[in-house]
Amino acid sequence: MTQLHDLRLRLLVQQESEAIADAHPDELDLSVVQARCLCWLALLADAHEEQASDAERRGDVEQAMGWFADSMRLRDVIQVVSSIEIPLPMLSEAGDRPDQGPLAA
């Protein structure tokens, strides 16, 4: 079941990245978007782990388990998002650089 969940999440993220790339082909670097998302997800996972520790110190085991489970799910999402290969812009037939001719010698 976890493998199916990972595949669904990967497909969702890939579809979304393709939609973003199609909507803004010249304005957006998807690798930057991916990196920023990973930073925010890591911060959110850390915050959830801190909340779990706080709840554990207060003796609220149920709340601690909930925060910890959420942080683990976030870590799983980080693994999936970081493993997604962002497609490079289409290379022109004239050269190795997108939408530009061959490099001058």
Residue pairs with C-beta under 8 A, 6 or more apart in sequence:
6 76
6 80
9 77
9 80
10 80
10 83
10 84
13 80
13 81
13 84
14 84
17 30
17 33
17 34
17 84
17 86
17 87
18 87
20 28
20 30
20 33
21 28
21 30
21 87
25 89
30 86
30 87
31 86
34 81
34 82
34 84
34 86
37 81
38 78
38 81
38 82
41 74
41 77
41 78
41 81
42 78
44 74
45 71
45 74
45 75
45 78
46 71
48 67
48 68
48 70
48 71
48 74
49 67
49 68
49 71
51 67
52 64
52 65
52 66
52 67
52 68
52 71
53 64
55 61
55 63
55 64
55 67
56 64
89 98
89 99
90 98
91 97
91 98
92 98
92 99
92 100
92 101
94 100
94 101
94 102
95 101
95 102
95 103
96 102
96 103
97 103
